[in-house]
């Protein structure tokens, strides 16, 4: 976490030195500071794996936005064309996520990604029931969630 | 010039997706599929419009507000859809004919069996909510 504080400090310093105390200035300062810290990272111990963590959060955000756009286009197609091609079903998906925050993030992301909508979680948070638009192959849906969203969230949070 | 084109495209696309989300509520066959339309297309629509607002104004207070609007939408829209879908499933709202339901879903979620259903007798807790649901079987 201390590397993160250092990075914020560098961002503020950059904004101060360039005289642009706006959000853009701070953002540019953060990016420059991040690069500078990354270059000198062999010189100090990086306890929390800060650089990996930032990279994984960015990966999660980018992939998530990509999936959101794909799913919206799919939904738009299904709404605007006269025939409904959906073959919906309710599928049980085993959940590997531990803890409330992880489960919340995973279920929210599942709701926003193509073809799936999280419906309900069992009391012990082990199984998630998902309403899928194309439920021909439940195992495929489980595999997609396990290797996609769930893995990205686990990587970003731990 | 480029910025203006980008802004207009973003607002128009946002409007298009909002329209599709609204049309989806009218056109799609059952509650759960309608939830697909409103969460995905609706969130993307508001996100696109907020993106345009952020780039059009660009001052700190607008950016802060735009970003928090998008964040809270991403946080709350799926939760709302989840609650509506969950309530619909528990209240036995009729689903579209082609829907395949996982056979373990009811027992694992602790949902009382359908009234007049084939498998089990009603338990004491289920009688309080279920008998009224049998009559309004329209889609």
Interface residues (C-beta under 8 A of the other chain):
Chain A: X22 X23 X24 X68 X69 X71 X72 X75 X76 X78 X79 X80 X84 X86 X87 X88 X89 X90 X91 X92 X107 X108 X109 X110 X111 X112 X114 X115 X117 X118 X119 X120 X122 X123 X127 X129 X131 X133 X135 X138
Chain B: X16 X17 X20 X21 X23 X24 X27 X28 X29 X30 X32 X33 X35 X36 X37 X39 X40 X41 X43 X44 X47 X58 X59 X60 X63 X64 X74 X75 X77 X78 X79 X81 X82 X85 X86 X89 X95 X96 X98 X99 X100 X101 X102 X104 X105 X108 X109 X110
